[in-house]
Every structure is written in C-alpha cells, then in structure tokens.
Amino acid sequence: MRTFVDILFTSTGKSPADVARYIKKKVGFTFIRGKHDIVFEWQSDEEFLLKVEILHSTMKELGVIYKLYTPVSDDDELKIPKVIWYPDNP
C-alpha cells in the first residue's frame, strides 16, 4: 500500500530544503511533486508502524507538522507516479 505525507512548514521549524535533506538521510523518503509531499510504500501493519514511528520522531525533531493519508485500494491516487522534486545532491 501507499501512504502519502503532507507537511506544513512553519517559520519556527527547519527550512523545506533542510527537511528534505534530513528526511532523505534519516528516513530514506524523498519528496515528490504534486498534491502530497512524500509517498512511501509498505506491505504489513508492522512495516507501516515502524516507518510512521521513524517519520514521527524525525518530524518532531525538525519542528514540522504533518498529516498522513492512505487511500483505499480503488482510489485513483494509487496510480500517482513518484516524481522527485528535490535532487539527491545536497
């Protein structure tokens, strides 16, 4: 399954570029272009919970607010291709 992450950046938290670099390094997720900021895939409840725990502690550390969205299987968003907006180069 896919879960999308929407991030709300605040002036008191890290910059979007810093957040993108840190999330890529610590969590292994990359930002995408479009309606959502990040997408990650998972196969089991245990894998989902592990990824969400790591993501949550990272977001808390960075001072950003986030929202998770997991569409139902017949939702068109499952077909959204992953298009990375932030290059892998630091």
Protein Blocks (a to p, Z undefined) as FASTA:
>chain_A
ZZdddddddfklccfklmmmmmmmmnopacdedjbfbdcddfbfklmmmmmmmmmmmmmm
nopacddddddfklmklmpccddfbdfbZZ
